[in-house]
Amino acid sequence: MEKNRFTENLKAGKISLGSVITLSDLTVSELAGDCGLDFVWIDAEHAPHTIDGVMKHLIALRGTGCAGLVRVRANEPMLIKPFLDLAPDGVIIPMVNTAEEAEKAVAACRYPPAGIRGCGVRRAVRYGAENFFDYVKRSEKEPMVIVQIEHVEAVRNLDRILKVPGIGSICIGPCDLSGSMGILNQMGDPELNKVLDEICAKVKKAGLVLGTAAGDFPRWRERGVDWFAGTSDWGAMAAGFRAFRRECGL
């Protein structure tokens, strides 16, 4: 894989900033990369992305220095497999609530004997330009396996989840977590923030990379976040349109 700002920042102990990508036009990913974002979160869980569309977003990032993280729809090997063959820099796997589910997520992303990933490389070996066995060696750590903690059950099982080998990063989903606590999207709730503080402290103590999307960046920075998707393609556009109207006094 090409060097990118996301991985370089992790090595240097710097925070990476990114955007969630929901629109199908590959221009938004190319624009995000050219504007200096460190990564994009291509959301194939909630947005209407096809596998072909995700591939085009990843291609659009080539040469921009911006990493491509893909969130899949579910923790199912058959759903995860085709996205791995597109050669993303990371795969975000939602609703991982137990250590067993975390082990399943890691196994889906790794070739035997470490995992159960099926072999059908294409883009990942640059269409034959890279030696297959060199790629297999590299694939022991790539793409980064990112599991989402976004439910009270995951919080209860967090200590065991953090001990699962092969997890590259923990991504906190505060909105779904709040929903599972009966306080959907009440981001200022003291109990929610207490839980978020505890999760972050445990993740950092375990030496794992910590990420999230949206919210109060200064607060997340205090918690030790390593990467932060603080905007989205549609959100940035909407903010720009509204700012334009205000600037025009209309």
Buried (B, 14 or more C-beta within 10 A) or exposed (E): BEEBBBBBBBEEEBBBBBBBBBBBBBEBBBBBBBEEBBBBBBBBBEBEBEBEBBBBBBBBBEEBBBBBBBBBBEBEBEBBBBBBBBBBBBBBBBBBBBBEBBBBBBBBBBBEEBBBBEEEBEEBBEEEEBEEEEBBEEBEEBBBBBBBBBBBBBBEBBEEBBEBEBBBBBBBBBBBBBBBBEBEEBBEBEEBBEBBEEBBEBBBEBEBBBBBBBBEBEBBEEBEBBBBBBBBBBBBEEEEEEEEEEEEEE
